[in-house]
Amino acid sequence: MTTAALPPIAGREREILALMRHEPPQVLHHARLDPERIRSGFACALHMHQPTIPGGAGGELISHLQWMLEHPGEGDNHNAEPFAHCYRRMATLIPELIAEGCNPRIMLDYSGNLLWGFEQMGRADILEALHRLADDPALQPHVEWLGTFWSHAVAPSTPIPDLKLQILAWQQHFAALFGDEALRRVTGFSPPEMALPNHPDTLHAFVKALRECGFRWLLVQEHSVENSDGSGLRHEQKHLPNLLVARSSSGEVATITALIKTQGSDTKLVGQMQPCYEAMGLGRLPLGAASIPPLVSQIADGENGGVMMNEFPEAFRQAHRRLAGEGAAEGDGSTVALNGTEYLDLLAAVGVTPDDFPQIQAMGQHRLWQQVGAAPTPQAVDAAITELQASDPGFSMAGASWTNDLSWVEGYADVLEPMNALSAAFHRHFDPLVAADPAVTRSEPYRRALLHLLLLETSCFRYWGQGTWTDYAREIHRRGATELEALQPIPAAR
């Protein structure tokens, strides 16, 4: 694989970090919404992903979407072209509704794997649609892109040094496709699988990396968080912004605003626009010294399943047409569609700040901090985790995700151990080189090794169980390890 064939996932780290430190462009003044007149709001996000697999004719790295198109007779591969249509259809739906006088909103979360796959396949039809959604000034008030990990990694079981690499890789790829100004508007983050770490050091590193990379807020699953006293979120609290507090084992604290994704069958809820209709039954809530509209937030696969492939477009049209008919286009005492950053900007406009938000933490941390006591240290945290797991086999520091029925750790040592080993080898070789010369990240050896590391962390190699998918992981690990072994060893320090 030549440098030209590699995705643009490295080489601009310093530029991107500097870019994202600047205040993002404001689009609120285009939105025709008065925060004092809105009764309630809803925010829907579409998550799009296809993994990269070593499934080409010669074992080449290709998109799983390409593999589906090349093997139409296997499984549900006949859905490949309908999936492709789903990836581009919002570029038709949103302008259509705007032309009708509606004021639609949608948030989009596309993995780096998927974006690279479109490029590899030469799908100009999809890329041109996404360009319009990212760059057309007329659509910017209506479409919000969310950041994510480049290769759909599961945050709680991703090696801590790789969390920021995943984020920066996605940012660099997005900027390469749609421009730096489009990236500056990306201030919300959608974690793959809605997976939130609850180990203090992993969560702290995750939140710290998000903030350093310019993200303002994070979408979290309702059951993955708790209040500081260990209680679950109150009903009305699920419809308010919360402040996620991440404290490390050594006492360092990082925070980020969290919008709560409520529980339920994701594709059916978004596919039938349930968040809209739930929001219609809600009224304004007190927060700080203000009265604000509550927000119902949901995310679903944008292409996967019959509801999303077939029912969603018409349900999306009907919901927004109904809102327009009830005066919601002007936010006149009605329920309105909102995007995440827009909602937070509306609250800021009436004087609400993150200091007013309820504070939450990752699930299980109340028990941990009670066990640790007032003076946390890494040793005290490790001891507390060991003691809690010994007394309660159900206590876990593996984090939580959109499903309680699937572990991303248990039974996957054959994926996780090679993943951790490859990560350690990558950082052992490259971290000293990058520290001495940041331009190393532009080199082909760095980019090739990073690509295999990021790909190995893709959740699909565990989600789909043992067999073909874990074989894919083993092959990616083999190639990544071979890449690193072929590099010139770093001279030992004298």
C-alpha positions as CSV (number, residue, x, y, z in Angstrom):
1,M,0.0,0.0,0.0
2,T,1.6,3.3,-1.1
3,T,1.4,6.6,0.7
4,A,-1.2,7.8,-1.8
5,A,-3.4,4.9,-1.0
6,L,-3.3,5.5,2.8
7,P,-6.1,7.5,4.4
8,P,-5.2,11.0,5.6
9,I,-5.1,10.0,9.3
10,A,-1.8,11.5,10.4
11,G,0.6,14.3,9.8
12,R,-1.4,17.4,10.8
13,E,-1.8,16.8,14.5
14,R,-0.4,20.1,15.6
15,E,-2.4,22.1,13.0
16,I,-5.6,20.4,13.9
17,L,-5.1,21.0,17.7
18,A,-4.4,24.6,17.0
19,L,-7.4,24.9,14.7
20,M,-9.8,23.4,17.2
21,R,-8.6,25.8,20.0
22,H,-10.3,28.6,18.2
23,E,-14.0,29.4,18.8
24,P,-16.1,27.5,16.3
25,P,-18.1,29.4,13.7
26,Q,-21.6,30.3,14.9
27,V,-24.6,29.2,12.9
28,L,-27.3,30.0,15.5
29,H,-28.1,33.4,14.0
30,H,-29.4,31.6,10.9
31,A,-31.7,29.3,12.8
32,R,-34.9,31.4,13.2
33,L,-35.4,30.1,16.8
34,D,-36.2,32.1,19.9
35,P,-35.1,30.2,23.0
36,E,-37.7,32.0,25.1
37,R,-40.5,30.7,22.9
38,I,-39.6,27.1,22.5
39,R,-41.5,24.6,24.7
40,S,-39.4,21.5,24.0
41,G,-36.9,20.1,21.5
42,F,-35.6,16.9,20.1
43,A,-32.3,15.9,18.5
44,C,-31.8,12.9,16.3
45,A,-28.5,11.6,15.1
46,L,-27.7,9.0,12.5
47,H,-24.7,6.7,13.0
48,M,-23.0,5.3,9.8
49,H,-20.3,2.7,9.8
50,Q,-18.8,-0.1,7.8
51,P,-15.6,-1.7,9.0
52,T,-12.4,-2.1,7.0
53,I,-11.5,-5.8,6.4
54,P,-8.7,-7.7,4.7
55,G,-11.2,-9.0,2.3
56,G,-10.1,-7.9,-1.1
57,A,-9.2,-10.2,-4.0
58,G,-5.6,-10.4,-2.8
59,G,-6.3,-9.8,0.8
60,E,-6.3,-6.0,0.3
61,L,-7.9,-3.8,2.9
62,I,-11.3,-2.9,1.6
63,S,-14.6,-1.6,3.0
64,H,-17.1,-4.2,4.2
65,L,-19.5,-2.3,2.0
66,Q,-17.3,-3.1,-1.0
67,W,-17.2,-6.8,0.1
68,M,-21.0,-6.8,0.2
69,L,-21.3,-5.4,-3.3
70,E,-18.8,-8.0,-4.6
71,H,-20.6,-10.9,-2.9
72,P,-24.3,-10.2,-3.5
73,G,-25.5,-13.7,-3.0
74,E,-24.2,-14.1,0.6
75,G,-26.3,-13.3,3.7
76,D,-28.0,-9.9,3.5
77,N,-25.4,-8.5,1.1
78,H,-28.3,-7.6,-1.3
79,N,-28.7,-4.6,1.0
80,A,-25.3,-3.1,0.0
81,E,-26.8,-0.6,-2.5
82,P,-29.7,0.3,-0.3
83,F,-27.1,1.0,2.4
84,A,-25.2,3.2,-0.1
85,H,-28.4,5.1,-0.8
86,C,-28.9,5.7,3.0
87,Y,-25.4,7.2,3.3
88,R,-26.3,10.0,0.8
89,R,-30.0,10.5,1.2
90,M,-30.0,13.2,3.8
91,A,-28.5,15.5,1.1
92,T,-31.9,15.1,-0.6
93,L,-34.2,15.0,2.4
94,I,-33.0,18.1,4.1
95,P,-33.2,20.5,1.1
96,E,-36.5,19.0,0.2
97,L,-38.0,19.9,3.6
98,I,-36.4,23.3,3.7
99,A,-38.0,24.1,0.3
100,E,-41.4,23.2,1.8
101,G,-40.9,25.8,4.6
102,C,-39.9,23.3,7.3
103,N,-36.9,23.7,9.6
104,P,-35.4,20.2,9.8
105,R,-32.4,19.1,11.8
106,I,-30.2,16.0,11.8
107,M,-26.8,15.1,13.3
108,L,-24.5,12.8,11.4
109,D,-21.8,10.4,12.7
110,Y,-19.7,8.7,10.0
111,S,-16.8,6.6,11.0
112,G,-13.4,7.1,9.3
113,N,-13.5,3.5,8.0
114,L,-16.7,4.4,6.1
115,L,-15.4,7.6,4.7
116,W,-12.2,5.9,3.5
117,G,-14.3,3.1,2.0
118,F,-16.2,5.6,-0.1
119,E,-12.9,7.0,-1.4
120,Q,-11.5,3.5,-2.1
121,M,-14.6,2.5,-4.0
122,G,-14.7,5.8,-6.0
123,R,-18.3,6.5,-4.8
124,A,-18.4,10.1,-6.0
125,D,-22.2,10.1,-5.6
126,I,-21.9,9.6,-1.9
127,L,-18.9,11.9,-1.4
128,E,-20.6,14.7,-3.3
129,A,-23.7,14.4,-1.2
130,L,-21.7,14.5,2.0
131,H,-19.8,17.5,0.7
132,R,-23.1,19.3,0.4
133,L,-24.1,18.3,3.9
134,A,-20.8,19.5,5.3
135,D,-20.1,22.6,3.3
136,D,-23.3,24.1,1.8
137,P,-24.0,27.3,3.8
138,A,-27.7,26.9,3.3
139,L,-27.6,23.5,5.1
140,Q,-25.3,24.4,7.9
141,P,-28.0,25.5,10.4
142,H,-29.8,22.2,9.7
143,V,-27.0,19.6,9.7
144,E,-24.5,19.0,12.5
145,W,-21.6,16.6,12.0
146,L,-20.4,14.7,15.1
147,G,-16.9,13.6,15.7
148,T,-16.1,10.0,16.5
149,F,-13.2,7.5,16.7
150,W,-11.7,6.9,13.2
151,S,-12.1,3.1,13.2
152,H,-15.1,2.6,15.5
153,A,-13.1,1.6,18.6
154,V,-14.7,0.8,21.9
155,A,-13.4,3.4,24.3
156,P,-13.4,1.4,27.6
157,S,-11.1,-1.3,26.1
158,T,-9.0,0.9,23.8
159,P,-5.5,1.4,25.1
160,I,-5.3,4.8,26.7
161,P,-2.6,6.2,24.5
162,D,-4.7,5.4,21.4
163,L,-7.8,7.3,22.4
164,K,-6.4,10.6,21.2
165,L,-4.9,9.0,18.1
166,Q,-8.4,7.7,17.2
167,I,-9.9,11.2,17.6
168,L,-7.2,13.1,15.8
169,A,-7.2,10.5,12.9
170,W,-10.9,11.2,12.4
171,Q,-10.5,14.9,12.6
172,Q,-7.7,14.9,10.0
173,H,-9.6,12.7,7.6
174,F,-12.7,14.8,7.9
175,A,-10.8,18.0,7.3
176,A,-9.1,16.4,4.3
177,L,-12.4,15.6,2.8
178,F,-14.5,18.6,3.7
179,G,-12.1,21.4,4.7
180,D,-10.8,23.0,7.9
181,E,-13.8,25.3,8.3
182,A,-16.2,22.3,8.3
183,L,-14.1,20.6,10.9
184,R,-14.2,23.7,13.1
185,R,-18.0,23.3,13.3
186,V,-17.6,19.8,14.7
187,T,-17.9,20.2,18.5
188,G,-20.0,17.3,19.5
189,F,-18.7,13.7,19.9
190,S,-20.5,10.4,19.3
191,P,-18.6,7.4,20.9
192,P,-18.9,4.2,18.9
193,E,-21.3,1.7,20.4
194,M,-22.2,4.5,22.9
195,A,-19.4,3.0,25.0
196,L,-18.3,5.1,28.0
197,P,-15.4,4.1,30.1
198,N,-15.9,3.9,33.9
199,H,-12.4,3.1,34.9
200,P,-11.2,6.4,36.3
201,D,-8.0,6.7,34.3
202,T,-9.5,5.6,31.0
203,L,-12.5,8.0,31.4
204,H,-10.2,10.9,32.5
205,A,-7.9,10.3,29.5
206,F,-11.0,10.1,27.2
207,V,-12.5,13.3,28.4
208,K,-9.2,15.1,28.5
209,A,-8.5,14.1,24.9
210,L,-11.9,15.3,23.8
211,R,-11.4,18.7,25.4
212,E,-7.9,19.0,24.0
213,C,-9.2,18.2,20.5
214,G,-11.8,20.9,20.8
215,F,-14.9,19.0,21.6
216,R,-17.6,20.7,23.6
217,W,-20.0,18.0,24.4
218,L,-20.5,14.2,24.3
219,L,-23.5,12.0,23.7
220,V,-23.8,9.4,26.4
221,Q,-26.1,6.4,27.0
222,E,-28.6,6.9,29.9
223,H,-27.6,3.7,31.8
224,S,-23.9,4.4,31.4
225,V,-23.9,7.2,33.9
226,E,-25.1,8.0,37.4
227,N,-25.4,11.0,39.8
228,S,-22.5,11.7,42.1
229,D,-24.4,9.9,44.9
230,G,-24.7,6.7,42.8
231,S,-28.4,7.2,42.0
232,G,-29.8,7.0,38.5
233,L,-30.7,10.0,36.5
234,R,-34.1,11.5,37.3
235,H,-36.7,11.6,34.5
236,E,-36.4,15.3,33.8
237,Q,-32.6,15.1,34.1
238,K,-32.4,12.9,31.1
239,H,-33.7,15.8,29.0
240,L,-31.3,18.4,30.4
241,P,-27.6,18.9,29.6
242,N,-25.4,17.3,32.3
243,L,-21.8,17.8,33.3
244,L,-19.8,14.6,33.1
245,V,-17.0,14.7,35.7
246,A,-14.0,12.4,35.1
247,R,-11.6,12.0,38.1
248,S,-8.4,10.0,37.6
249,S,-6.9,7.6,40.1
250,S,-4.4,10.4,41.1
251,G,-7.2,13.0,41.6
252,E,-7.0,15.0,38.3
253,V,-10.4,16.2,37.1
254,A,-11.7,16.7,33.5
255,T,-15.2,17.6,32.6
256,I,-17.4,17.8,29.5
257,T,-21.0,18.5,28.8
258,A,-23.1,15.4,28.2
259,L,-26.4,15.1,26.3
260,I,-28.3,12.0,27.3
261,K,-29.3,9.4,24.8
262,T,-32.4,7.7,26.4
263,Q,-32.8,4.0,26.5
264,G,-34.9,2.0,24.0
265,S,-34.7,0.3,20.7
266,D,-32.6,2.8,18.8
267,T,-33.6,2.1,15.2
268,K,-37.4,1.9,16.0
269,L,-37.2,5.1,18.0
270,V,-35.4,7.2,15.4
271,G,-36.9,5.3,12.5
272,Q,-40.4,6.3,13.6
273,M,-39.3,9.7,15.0
274,Q,-40.4,8.9,18.5
275,P,-38.1,11.6,20.0
276,C,-40.2,14.2,18.2
277,Y,-43.5,12.8,19.6
278,E,-42.0,12.3,23.1
279,A,-40.8,15.9,23.1
280,M,-44.3,17.1,22.2
281,G,-45.5,15.9,25.6
282,L,-42.8,17.8,27.6
283,G,-42.8,21.4,29.0
284,R,-40.1,23.8,30.0
285,L,-37.9,23.0,33.0
286,P,-36.0,25.1,35.5
287,L,-32.2,25.1,35.1
288,G,-30.0,27.6,37.0
289,A,-31.9,30.9,37.1
290,A,-33.6,30.2,33.8
291,S,-36.5,28.2,32.4
292,I,-35.4,26.1,29.4
293,P,-36.9,23.7,26.8
294,P,-36.0,20.1,27.6
295,L,-34.3,18.0,24.8
296,V,-35.0,14.4,23.9
297,S,-31.9,13.0,22.3
298,Q,-31.5,9.8,20.3
299,I,-29.1,8.1,17.9
300,A,-29.5,5.1,15.6
301,D,-27.8,3.3,12.8
302,G,-28.7,5.3,9.8
303,E,-28.7,2.4,7.3
304,N,-29.1,-0.8,9.3
305,G,-32.5,-2.6,9.6
306,G,-35.7,-2.4,7.7
307,V,-37.1,0.5,9.8
308,M,-34.1,2.8,9.0
309,M,-33.8,1.7,5.4
310,N,-37.5,2.0,4.5
311,E,-39.6,3.8,7.1
312,F,-37.4,6.5,8.4
313,P,-37.5,8.9,5.4
314,E,-41.2,9.3,5.3
315,A,-41.4,9.4,9.1
316,F,-38.8,12.2,9.1
317,R,-40.8,14.1,6.5
318,Q,-44.1,13.7,8.4
319,A,-42.6,14.8,11.7
320,H,-41.1,18.0,10.3
321,R,-44.2,18.8,8.2
322,R,-46.3,18.5,11.3
323,L,-44.0,20.8,13.2
324,A,-44.1,23.3,10.4
325,G,-47.9,23.2,10.4
326,E,-47.9,23.9,14.2
327,G,-45.7,26.9,13.9
328,A,-42.5,25.2,15.1
329,A,-40.5,26.6,12.1
330,E,-40.4,29.9,14.2
331,G,-40.1,28.2,17.6
332,D,-43.4,29.8,18.7
333,G,-44.3,27.9,21.9
334,S,-43.9,24.6,20.2
335,T,-41.7,21.6,19.9
336,V,-38.8,22.1,17.6
337,A,-36.0,20.0,16.0
338,L,-32.6,21.0,17.3
339,N,-29.0,19.9,16.9
340,G,-26.8,19.4,20.0
341,T,-24.5,22.4,19.7
342,E,-27.4,24.6,18.6
343,Y,-29.3,23.6,21.8
344,L,-26.4,24.5,24.0
345,D,-26.0,27.8,22.2
346,L,-29.7,28.5,22.8
347,L,-29.2,27.9,26.6
348,A,-26.1,30.1,26.6
349,A,-28.1,32.8,25.0
350,V,-30.4,32.9,28.1
351,G,-27.5,32.8,30.5
352,V,-27.3,29.1,31.3
353,T,-23.7,27.8,31.6
354,P,-22.2,24.4,32.4
355,D,-22.0,25.5,36.0
356,D,-25.8,25.1,36.1
357,F,-25.8,21.6,34.8
358,P,-26.4,18.6,37.1
359,Q,-23.1,16.7,37.7
360,I,-22.8,13.1,36.7
361,Q,-20.1,10.4,36.5
362,A,-19.7,7.0,34.9
363,M,-21.7,4.1,36.2
364,G,-20.2,2.4,39.3
365,Q,-17.8,5.2,40.2
366,H,-19.8,6.1,43.4
367,R,-19.1,2.7,44.8
368,L,-15.5,2.9,43.8
369,W,-14.8,6.3,45.3
370,Q,-16.6,5.2,48.5
371,Q,-14.2,2.3,48.7
372,V,-11.1,4.4,47.8
373,G,-11.8,7.2,50.4
374,A,-10.8,10.8,50.3
375,A,-7.3,10.5,49.1
376,P,-7.2,8.6,45.7
377,T,-4.0,7.1,44.4
378,P,-3.5,4.6,41.6
379,Q,-2.6,2.0,44.1
380,A,-5.7,2.7,46.2
381,V,-7.9,2.6,43.2
382,D,-6.5,-0.7,42.0
383,A,-6.9,-2.2,45.5
384,A,-10.5,-0.9,45.7
385,I,-11.4,-2.4,42.3
386,T,-10.0,-5.8,43.4
387,E,-11.9,-5.7,46.6
388,L,-15.2,-4.7,45.0
389,Q,-14.9,-7.4,42.3
390,A,-14.1,-10.0,45.0
391,S,-17.2,-9.1,47.0
392,D,-19.5,-8.5,44.0
393,P,-18.7,-10.5,40.7
394,G,-21.1,-8.1,38.9
395,F,-19.0,-5.1,39.6
396,S,-17.1,-4.2,36.5
397,M,-14.7,-1.5,35.3
398,A,-15.2,-2.5,31.6
399,G,-17.5,0.4,31.0
400,A,-21.0,0.4,29.6
401,S,-22.4,0.7,26.0
402,W,-25.7,0.8,24.2
403,T,-26.3,-2.8,25.2
404,N,-26.1,-4.6,28.5
405,D,-26.3,-7.9,26.8
406,L,-22.8,-7.9,25.2
407,S,-19.4,-7.7,26.8
408,W,-16.6,-6.1,24.8
409,V,-14.0,-7.9,26.9
410,E,-15.2,-11.3,28.1
411,G,-14.2,-14.1,25.7
412,Y,-12.1,-11.8,23.5
413,A,-8.6,-12.3,24.8
414,D,-7.5,-13.5,21.4
415,V,-8.3,-10.0,20.0
416,L,-7.5,-7.8,23.0
417,E,-4.1,-9.2,23.9
418,P,-2.8,-8.7,20.3
419,M,-4.4,-5.3,20.2
420,N,-2.7,-4.3,23.4
421,A,0.6,-5.8,22.3
422,L,0.5,-3.9,19.0
423,S,-0.3,-0.7,20.7
424,A,2.6,-1.1,23.1
425,A,5.0,-1.9,20.2
426,F,3.7,1.1,18.2
427,H,4.3,3.6,21.0
428,R,7.6,2.0,22.1
429,H,8.9,2.6,18.6
430,F,7.3,5.9,17.5
431,D,6.7,8.0,20.7
432,P,10.4,8.8,21.1
433,L,10.7,9.6,17.4
434,V,7.6,11.9,17.4
435,A,8.8,13.6,20.5
436,A,12.1,14.5,18.8
437,D,10.5,15.4,15.5
438,P,6.7,15.7,15.1
439,A,7.1,15.5,11.3
440,V,7.6,11.8,11.7
441,T,3.8,11.4,11.7
442,R,3.8,12.4,8.0
443,S,6.1,9.5,7.1
444,E,4.7,6.4,5.3
445,P,6.0,4.0,8.0
446,Y,4.2,5.9,10.7
447,R,1.0,6.1,8.8
448,R,1.0,2.5,7.8
449,A,1.7,1.3,11.3
450,L,-1.0,3.7,12.7
451,L,-3.5,2.4,10.2
452,H,-3.2,-1.2,11.3
453,L,-3.3,-0.2,15.0
454,L,-6.5,1.8,14.6
455,L,-8.1,-0.9,12.4
456,L,-7.4,-3.6,14.9
457,E,-9.4,-1.6,17.5
458,T,-12.6,-1.7,15.4
459,S,-15.5,-3.0,17.5
460,C,-16.9,-5.2,14.8
461,F,-14.1,-7.7,15.3
462,R,-15.7,-8.5,18.7
463,Y,-19.4,-7.6,18.0
464,W,-19.8,-10.3,15.4
465,G,-18.3,-13.0,17.6
466,Q,-15.7,-15.7,17.1
467,G,-14.9,-16.9,13.6
468,T,-14.4,-14.9,10.4
469,W,-14.4,-11.5,12.3
470,T,-11.7,-12.6,14.8
471,D,-9.8,-14.0,11.9
472,Y,-9.8,-10.6,10.3
473,A,-8.5,-9.1,13.5
474,R,-5.6,-11.7,13.7
475,E,-4.6,-10.9,10.1
476,I,-4.6,-7.1,10.7
477,H,-2.5,-7.7,13.8
478,R,-0.1,-9.9,11.8
479,R,0.3,-7.2,9.2
480,G,0.7,-4.4,11.8
481,A,3.3,-6.4,13.8
482,T,5.2,-7.1,10.5
483,E,5.2,-3.4,9.7
484,L,6.7,-2.6,13.1
485,E,9.3,-5.4,13.1
486,A,10.6,-4.3,9.7
487,L,11.4,-0.8,11.0
488,Q,14.9,0.2,12.1
489,P,15.2,-0.3,15.8
490,I,15.6,2.8,17.9
491,P,19.2,3.1,19.3
492,A,19.3,2.6,23.1
493,A,19.8,5.8,25.1
494,R,23.4,6.2,26.4
